[in-house]
Amino acid sequence: MTKHDEIANKLAKKFGTEYKSNKGIDLVTQKRVIEVEVKKGGLNQGIKQIVRSDKARYLAVNKINIKNALSSTKGTGIGVMNENGKIIKKAGRSGK
C-alpha cells in the first residue's frame, strides 16, 4: 500500500466516508472534499481536483509537505490538514 493510500484510508475512517482511489477527489463527505497529496509535485494537481467543489476543500498532506501546501493554497480558500486529519489551515470561501 502506498503512503497516499495509507493516509487516504486513515482519513476515510476518521471522517466516516469511503476512499475512492480510482476517480476524482479522494474523499468526499457531506461537508467537505479532501484530496490527499504526498509529493510536492502533486500539490497543484490536488488543488485543481478540488478547486471547483462547493464544499469545504482540503488538501491532506504528510508532514514534510505542510509548508509547501500552505504556500500553494494561499488565496485559494483551500484548507490544509495533516495526515491525521488535524486541520492546520481552515478552508475558506475565496477563490471561486
N, C-alpha and C positions, 0 to 999 in steps of 0.2 A: 504493500500500500504506500502511495506517495505521501509526502508531508502535506501536500494540498488536500488529499482525500482525508487524511487523518484529522486535520483541522476542521474541514467541512463536516465530517461525521460527528465530531465532538460538538460543534455549534448546532447542528441539526437536532441533536439530542437535547441540548440545553434549551433551545427555543421551540421545541416540540414540533419540528417540521421535518421534511424529507430532503435529503441531499440529492439533487438531480445532476449527476456527473456528466450526462451526455448532452444537455442542451441549455443554452441561455444562462440565466442567472443561477448561481449555485444554490442559494437558499431563499425561499420566499415565504414569509409569514404573513399574518393578517395585516400587520402594521409596517413591516419593513422588508427590504430586499438586502441580501448580503452576498457580496462577491468575495471569494477567498483568493488571495494572491500571496505567493511565497517567493516570488522573484521580482527584483526591482524592475526588470524589463517588462513585466506583465502588468504593472500598475495602471498604465494608460489604457491598456486593453480592458482591464477591470472596470475602470471609470466609464469607458464607452458602453460597456454592458449595462450599467445601471443608471446612467445619467438621465434617461428619459422616463424612468419609473415615477409614478405618482406617490409611491410610498416613501417612507424614510429610507435613505440609501446609505449603505455602509460598505466600506472595504474592510475585510478582516485580514490582518497581516501578521506574520511571525515577527518576533522581537526585533530582528535586525532590520526590518523594513518599516518600522513605525515612523521614524523621521522622514523617510522618503515618501511614505503615504501621506503624512501631514502636509508636506510641501506640495505634493502632486494634487491634493484635493483643495488647496487654498482657493477660496472664492467660488467653489462649485456647489456648496451646500451638501456635499457628501461627507458623511461621518467616517471615523476610523475606530476600529476596535481591535483588541489584541486577539491572539489565538485562543484565549479562553472566553471570549465574548465580553470582556470588560471594555466599556466604551471610553475611549481616550479623547475623542472629539465628537460631540453630538452632531447629528445630521441637522442641517438647516433647510430652509426653503429656497435659497437663492440658486442661481444658475439655470433657471428654467426659461 
